[in-house]
Amino acid sequence: MKFIRLYGRVLGLLAADRSVAIGLAVAATALAGLQFVEPLLFGRVIDLLSRSDRMTETNVWAEAAVLLAIWASVGLSGIGANVAVSLLADRMAHRNRLRMMSRYFEHVLSLPLAFHGDVQSGRLMKVMLVGADNLFGMWLSFFREHLVTFIGALVLLPLTLFLNWRLALVLIVLVVITTAVTIFVIRKTQAAQMRVERFHTQLAGNAQDALSNVMVVQSFTRMRSETKMFSDIMRQVLDHQFPVLNWWAVVNVLTRAAATISTIAIFVFGTVLHLRGQATVGEIVSFMGFATLLVARLEGAVGFVSHLLFQAPSLTEFFQVLDTKSTVPEAPDALDLPRAEGHVRFENVGFSYPGGGKILDGVEFDAPPGRTVALVGQTGAGKSTAMALLQRLWDPVEGSITLDGHDLRGVSLDALRRNIGVVFQESMLFNRTIRDNLLVGRPGATQEEIEQACRMAEAHDFIIRQPHGYDTMVGERGSSLSGGQRQRLAIARALLKDPPVLILDEATSALDAATEARVQKALKALMLGRTTFIIAHRLSTVREADEILVFEAGGIVERGGFDELVALDGRFAALVKTQLMTAAPTPVH
């Protein structure tokens, strides 16, 4: 069953704590044995009392003292074992919950943008938090409580056959029937619970989507519509959840009814056996104790299994994310390239997304160290895709891309991205201090180096005017700063990283003319001595590029300097004319 395989994997995650888990299993076995002994001792006491009229008072008290001493020892041992199990299980579960969250977080961060483009961040957060919490709860309850039940059922229950095999059959039949009913209900409800979990995931995704776009929701009066959509999904959750709950309610009722039925059965059957001389009163009392203990444990086990069923979909999602393979796998012998010179070459590069048509076809160009290359063309022409391939967010399906003569597929991802700096159209700041955002690319930079980079990026003056200077929080996505300030911080961040290869991805397209002028000054300082690729729609920003590549339909249709391409009167010249014609003059009042 998938259900059993899933929880086998859950327990397999404790491999790092194997010795602790084995110790807990030993302690659980001891607890199960001690629980088995208590009803047995109680039966022995009853037998002693039933024949006390045929014994001397001294002998009665002597036997009673032995039984009570053993009983006290069992009780104290049980308390000690329970304390040990609780402490060890708690610590092991907490430790491994955090370890799995860390592993999940690291894995998700390492997955390429292709994965993140298809999966909502709200869903990923929900899967991580719910999955880790469910792992914690499963480990804790299994080792603290239910392992004792399973050991008792599998190992100790057969031992009752040696005590009185006829009465033991009643207990065995009880366990078999309860197990069969539970398996039936699991099969009946497993698929339905998977659907419920998908709706829960959809809820988290929609909520995150609406909250991250709250300005759009309010501006377009979408509050009622978004709330209605949320309520519709919740209704579907309940519609699919209630049938599952009904089935497990039936199991709980049957398990509780088993307590009464088994006790009555043992009493009646035991009385018959006693009258035939095949069971003592003490054995009957012991088996009634076994039945009470077993039914209580079975109730807990059924509750545990039902809880596992409800958790199974979220754990399946958790493992699905962990099992996701990167579309840009790193070679086992990947080269840890030191600081590159910055020589980039595209050789007959072709690319298409899985299941889609070609985005790039036969792209070739050579960018020696220190050269500035501009990529221009209509939206969708392939400019950004080419630069995504340079960062190895995807791998080309044809041809190769090299850095200093090394094929990117043979270079480690850390080494490659350490040598490439990117200034995006959106500055993408963390909700941390200005200093923390600057140190992203170079955590060990000194305050002097930070300030030098900020002066070159025209950012130092506005930073020291902030309430706490470099320790000012910038807000979510840098919301407390203007667009120009955010972009200058992004440039300072790239300057501090000091990469030999630089990508400017529409770095000034969202800025007004005055702000753009200041940012362009900062960009010139950033570009100095680096191999730079500029993706731009504003053609005026690429006038000083050493080479301009004109992309169309995934290929390079023209290349050359600005004046050379304008004189050619081809595609680039047409783009320039179009921008000049559509530029509206600013009225003077």
N, C-alpha and C positions, 0 to 999 in steps of 0.2 A: 504494500500500500504506500502511496505517496506520503500519506500522513506519517507513517512510521519512519520512512526514509528521511523526511524533513526533520523529525525530532532526533533521529540518529545524528544528523549533521549538527543540530543545536548542541548536543552533548559533546560531539567531536571538537567543537570550538574550545573546549576546556583542556585541550592537549597540553598547553603551556603550564596548566595547574594539575597535571596528571596525578602527581603524588598526593595532593590535597584531596582530589576527587576519590582516589583509592582509599585514603584514610576515612573519608566520609562514608564510603560504601561499607567499610569494615565496621564503623561505628553504628551504621544503620542495621547491619546484620546483628550486632550485639543487642541493639534496642529491640529488634523483632524477637530475638530469643528471650529477652527479659520479659517482654509482653506476653510471650507464650507461657512463661513460667508462672506468672501471677495467678491466672485462673486455675492452673494445675495445683498450686499451693493451697488455694482456697478450697478446691475439691478435697485435698488431703486433710485439711482441717475439719471439713464436714464429716469425712469418713472417721476421723479420730473421735469426734463428738458422738457419732452414731454407735460406736462400739465402746464408749467410755464406761458404760454401765457394767461391762465385763472386765474392766481393768482397775488396778489400784489407783488411788489419787496421785501417788508419787509418779507412777509410770505415765499417767495422762499428762501431768505437768512437764515431765521430762521430754516427752515427744512434742508437746506443744511449744516448749522453749526452743527446740531445734527448728521446728517449722517457722516460728516467729523470727528467729535469728536469720534464717535463710531469706525470709520475706523482707526483713529490714535491709539486708545486704543487697537484695535485688532492687529495692526501691532506691537506695542510695546510688547504686551503680547506674540505674536508669537516669537519675537526676544528673549525674556527672556526664554521662554520654550525651544527654540532651543539651547540656550547656556547651560541650565541645562541638557538637554538630551545629548548633545555632551560631556560635562565634565563627567557626571555619566557613560555614556556608555563606553567611552574610558577607564576610570579607572577600571570599572568592567571587561571589556574584557581583559585588560592587566593582572589584578590580577588573573583571572581564567585561562588564558592561561598558566601562570607560575605554577599555582597550578596543572593543568592537566599534564604538563610536569614532574613536581616533582612526581606526583602519578604514571605516566607511568614508569618513571625511577626506582623508588623504587620497583614497581611491577616486572619489568623485571629482576632487580638484585636479587629478591627473588626467581625467577623461577629456577628449578633445571637444572643441566647440560644436562639432557635429552632434554630439550627444546632448549637450546643454541646449542646443537650439530646438531639440525635439521634446525635451522634458521640462516641465515647469519647476522653478526653484522651490515653490511652495510644496509641491509633491515630494521633492527630494528631502526637504526638511522634515516633512511628516513621516516619510518612510524611515528616516534615520532615528528620530526621537521615539516613535511608536515601536519600531523594531527593536531598538536597544532596550527600551523599558520591558518589552515582552520577553526578551532573552533573560533579563535580570529576574523577572518574576518567575519564569519557568525554572531557572537554575535554583533559585532560592526555595521555592515550594517543593521541588522535586527532592532536593537533598535534605531539607529540614523535615519533611512530612511524608511524602509519597513513596520514597524509596523503601521505607520501612514496610509499607503496605505491599509493594510488589515482592519484596523478599519474603514477607510472611506468607503471601499466597503461593509463591513458586517453590519455596524451600520448607518452611515450617508447617504449612498446612498438611502436606503429606505425612509429617511426623505424627500427626494425630491418629493416623492409621494404626500406629503401634500402641497407642493408648487404648483405643476402642474403635476398631475399623468400621463397625456398624454405624455408630454415631458420627464418625468422621465422614461417611458418605453424604450425610445431610449437608455438612459444610461445603464439601466439594461440589455437590449439585448446585448449591447456592451461588458459589463463585462462577461456575460454568455458565449458568443462566444469566447472571448479571453481565458477564463478559460478552456473551453472545448478543444480548440486547444492546449493549453499548456499541459494539462493532456495527450492528445493523443501523443504529441511529447515525453513527459517523458517516457511513456510506450514503445515508439518506440526506444528510445536511451539509456535507463538505462543499459541494458545488455551489449551493445556495449561499453559504457564508463567503465564498470567494466573490460572488456578485455583490454582496453587501460591502465588502472591503473596497471593491472598485468604486462604489458610490461614495464611500468615505474619502477615498483618495481624490475623487472628482470634487468633493466639497472643499477639501483643503486647497486644491489647485485654483478653483473659482474664487475662493475667498482671497487668496494671495494675489490673484490677478486683479480683482477689484480694488484691493487695498493699495497695491502698487500703482494703480492708475486712478486714485481717488479724485484727482483734479478733473480728469475726463468724465468720471461718473457724476460729479457735481455740476460741471459746466454743461453737460448734455442732459441733465435731469434724468440720470439713469438709476437713481437710488431705488425707486420702486421696482423697476425691471430687474435689477441685480438681486434685490431682496426676494422677488418672486422666483427667480431662477434658483436661488439658494434654497428656498422653501420647497420647490418642486423636487430637488434632489433629496432633501431630507425626507420627504414623503415616500420617495422610492426606497430609501434606506429602511424605513419602518415597514413598508409593504413586503420587503424581502426578508427582514429580520424576524418578524413575528412568527412565521412558520417554523423557523429554526428554533426559536425559543419554545414553541409549543412541543416540539419533539423532545427537547431536553427536559422540559417540565414533566413529561410522561415518564422519562427514565428516572428522574428524582423521586417521583411518587412510587414507582415500582420498587426502587431500592429501599425506600423507607418502609414500604409494606413488607418487604422481605425480612425486616427485623422482627416484626410480630409473627410472621408465618414461620420463620426458622426457629424462634424461641418455643412456639407452641409445638412444632414438629418434634423438636428435641425432647421436650417434656413428655409428650404422648409416647413417642417411640422409645424414649429412655425408660418410661414407666413399664412398658411392655417387656423390655429387655431385663429390667430389674426384677420383675415378677418371675422371669424365667431363669434368673440367676446369672444373666449375661452382662450386667452392668451394676456398679455400686451407685449409691446415692451421690457420693463424692464425684464420680465420673460424670454423672448427669449434670451436677452443678458446674463442674469444670467446663463441660461442653456448652452449657448455657452461657457461661462467661466468654468462651471462645466465640460463640455466635454473636453476642453483643459487641465484642471487640471487633470482630471481622466485619459486621454490618456497618459499624461506625467508620471503619477504614474504607470499606467499599463506597460508602457515601462520599467520603473525601476524595477517593480515587475517581469516581464518576464526575464529581465536580471539577476535579483537576483536568480530566480528559475533555470535558465540555469546554473548559476555559482554553485548553490547547487548541481545540477546534476553532474557536473564535479568533485565536491569535494566528492560526496557520496562514491565512491570506497575507497578513502584514509581514510575517516572517518570510513568506515566499517572495514578496516584493523586495524585502531587504536583501535576500540572497541574490535575486535577479540583478539588482544594481551592483552588488559585489562581484557578480560573475560577468558583468559587461566587459567585453574586450575592447581595447582601444583600436580605433581605425588607423592609428599610426604607431604600430608596435615598435618597441626599441630592440635593436639587435643585441644578442647576448654579449657580443664583443664590440659594442658601440664605442667609438672614439671619444675620449674626453678632451675635446679640442681646447687648447689654451686660447689666449686672446688672438683672434683672427686678424689678418691684414684687411679683410673686407672685400675680397675679389669674388663677386657673385656672377654666376653664369647659368642661364636657362638654355637647355639644349633640346630642341624639338619637343617641348613640353605639351602634353595633352591631358585634359582632365574632364571627367564627368561625374556627377553625383550618382550614387547607386540607383539604378532604375531610371535615370534621366538621360537627356541628350548631352552632347558635348558642350562644355562651357569654355574650354580652351582647346585650341588645335594648332599644333606646330609653332608654338611661341619660342622664339630664340632671341636672346640679346646677351651682351657681355658688359658688365659694370666693373671696371678696374677700381682698386682702392681709391677713395677720395672723390669719385665721380658722382655727380648729381643727375639722376634719371627721373624724368616726369612721366607719369602714366595718365593719359587723358582719353576721353571718349564718352559716348553716351552711357547712361545708367544701364547696367547689365552687360556691358561689353566685355567684362572679364578682368578689369583692373584689380579690384579688391580680391578676387579669387587668386590671381597670380601672387599677390603679396601674402595671402593666407597660406599658399603652398611654400613660400619662402620661410614662413614661420613654422612650417610642418604641422599646420592644423589639419591638413589633408596631405596625402601623397599623390603625386601625379600618376595617371594610369599609363602614360606614355612618356618617353624621354627621361631626362634627369635634371636636377638642380644641384649645383655644386657651390660650396663656399671654400675658397682657397684650394680648389681642386678636389675637395672631399665631397662625395655624394652625401646629401643630407640624410639619407636613410641609413648611412653608416656612422653618423655622428649622434652622440647622446642628446636627448631633448634638452637636458639642463645646459649642456655646453652650447648648443645651438642658440637657445633663447637667451643665454647669458651674453651672447655676442650681438644680439639684435635688440634695439630699442624702438618703441612704438609710441607715437603721439596720436591719439585717436581724435575723431571729430567730437565725441563726448569724452570729457576728461576722466570719467570713471574714478572718482575719489571714494575712499573708504570713510565711514562715519567714525573717524578717529581724529587725532590732532594733526595740524599741518606738518609737524615734524615726522609723525608716524607715516604719513602719506609720502613724504619725500624719501624716507629711508626704505621704501618698498624695494627699490632696485639695488640698494647698497646699504645694508643694515649697519655696517661698521663705520659709516662716515662720521667725521668729527663735526662739531658745530661750525668751525671755520670753513670746512668744505661745503657744508650745507648752505651757509650764507653766501659763499662765493658763487655757487650754482644759481642761487636765487637772484643775485645781482645780475648775472649774465642773462637770466630769463626775465629781467625787469619785474621781479616779484618781491624783492626784499622790502621795498618801501611800503607796499600795502600790507605786508605781513606784520611789520613792527607797529603798524597802526591798529592791528586787531587787539581785542581786549586782553588776551594773554600771549600776544606775539606768536612765536612758533608753537606754543602749547595750546593754541585755540582749537577747539573742536570745530570741524567744518560742517557738521550735520550730514544727514543721509544724502549720498551722491553729491556732497559739497553744496548743499542747498543754502548755506549762509553766505556763500561767495557769489560774485557775479560771474557771467560766462567767461569774460576775459581773464578774471583772476584765476578761475579754475584752470583755464588753458595754460596760463603762465606757470602755474604749479606743476601741471603735467610736463611742461617743457623742462622745468627745473629738475623734476624727477628723472627725466631722461638724461639731462646733463650730468646729474650725480652718478647715474649708472655708467656713463661714459662708454657706450657700446661702439664698436667699429662700424656697424651697419645700422642705419636709421630708416624707419618708415614713418612718413607723415601722411596719415590717412585723413584727408579732408580736414586738416588741423585748424583751418581758419574759416571754413565755410559758414559756420553758425554765428560769426561775429560781425558787429557793425564795422564801418570803415575806420573809425577812429581807433577802436580797440584792435582791429586787425593790423593797423600800422605798428602798434606797440608790440604785438605778438610776432609780426614778421621780423622785427629787429631782434627779438629773442631767438627766433628760429635760425637766423643767420649765424648767431653765435653757436647754436647747437649743431648746425650742419658743418661747421668748419672742420676740415680734415677727415670727414666721415663719408663712407659710401651711403648716399641718401637716395631714397625712393619717395617721390612725391605723388600721391594720388590727389588729383584736383579737378574740380569742375570749373572753378574760376581760372580761366586761362592766363589772366594777368599775373597770377602767383607763380607761374612756371617760366616766366620770360628769361630768367637767368640760369635755367637748367642746362647742363652740358649736352644732354640729349633728351628729346621728347619722343615717346612711343605712343602712337595713336592706335588705340584698340577699337576693333569693330567685329562683332559677331564671334568673339573668342580668339581673334588673331590680330597680329600687328600689321596694319595696312600702310602706315607711313612712319618714318623715323628721321630725326635730324634736329637742328637747332631751331629756335623760335622763328627768326627772320627767314631762314631757309625754307621752312614749311609754309610760312605765309606766302613767300614768293612762288612756291610750287603751285599755289592756288588749288589745293586738293581738299581732302576731308578736314584737315586741321584748319585751313584757311576758312572753310565754310563754318566751322564751329566758332572761330573768332568773330566772323561777320554776324553770326546769329546772336552772340552775346552782346556785341556792340549795338545791334539793332534793337534788342529787347531791353537794354539798359535805359531806364527812364531818367530823364534829366531832373535834377533837384531844383524846384522852383525857388526863386529868390524874392523875398518880401521886404 
